[in-house]
């Protein structure tokens, strides 16, 4: 069963892992991933991000079908993956020790 819209079928291998509901879950996925896994996800999805945004923009949040909501979740995960890839070249934020992120309010999809 596909989690994503048909035109994003090539990203299905990443969907089961990265299509999670909350920022806390996305952070946990990032922290549990290797840099190679994060890089592979980023390399596959970043060139398609604008197309994904355009696809999601066809709907209001209330009318977004489930496969579109998963695509939006994947876009949120791309943001989590972009920092290790573009800035730090490592999974964790440099020089932060045992730092953690606790979100008090989560955006609703």
N, C-alpha and C positions, 0 to 999 in steps of 0.2 A: 504494500500500500504506500503510495507516494505521500510525502509530507509537504512537498513544495509544488507550486504551479508547474505545468508541463514544460514551459520554456526554461525552467531552471533545473531540469532533471539531472544535469551534469553535477549539480551541487548536492544531490541526495546523499552521497556517502558522508557528508558532513552534518546533515540535518539531525540525525538521531542524537548525536553528541552535543551539538551547539544550539539547537532550538529549545532553549529553556526559558521559563517564564520571567524570572526575576534577575535583577542585577547581582544579587548575592550568588545565585546559581551560576550566572555567567562568569563571575569572578572565580568561583570554585572550579569550574571547568577549565578555565585558563590556568589556574595554579596546579591542577592535576595533569596538565598536558605538557608534553616535551616541547622544546623550542621547534623541533622539526615538525611536529603536528600543527603547531600554531602557524608556522611559516607556510605549510602546505594549504591550510584553510585560507589564509590570507591571500596567497598567490592565486588560488582558484577563484575566490569571490571578489576581491578588490576590483579587478577590471570590470566586473558585472554590477558593481554597487549602484551606479547611476541608473542602470536599466531596472534594477530591483526597486529603487526608490520610485521611479516612474510607474512601475507596475502597482506598487502599493498606493500611490497617489490617485489611482483611478477610483478608489473607494474612500468612503468615510470610515473612521475606526469602527463605528457601529455596524457597517455593512461589509467589512472586510471578511472574506471567506476564510475558513480555517487554514487552507494552504497559503493564502496571502498573509495571515497572521504569523504563520511559521516563517515565512520569508522576512517579515518585519523583525521577528525574534532573531533570525540569522543576521540581519543587518545590525542589530544591537550587539550581537556577539562579535561582529567584525570590528566594532569600536573597541571592544575588550582586547581583541587580537592585534589591533593596530599599534598600540603602545609598545608591546614587546618587540614587534617587528621594526617599526619605524624609529623608535627612540632608544630603547635600552639594549636591544639584541640579547635579551634574556627574559625569562618568564617573570621573575620578580622585579620589583622596582629596586634599583641599586641603592645600597646603603640605608635600607629601611628595617633591617632586622626582622622581627616577628610582627610587622605591621599588618593590619587587617582592615577591611572595609566593611562597615555595617550601615546598610541603608535603612533608614527609619520609615520612609514612604517609598513605595514602588509605583512606577507608572502602570496604568492598566491598559491591557491590550484587548 
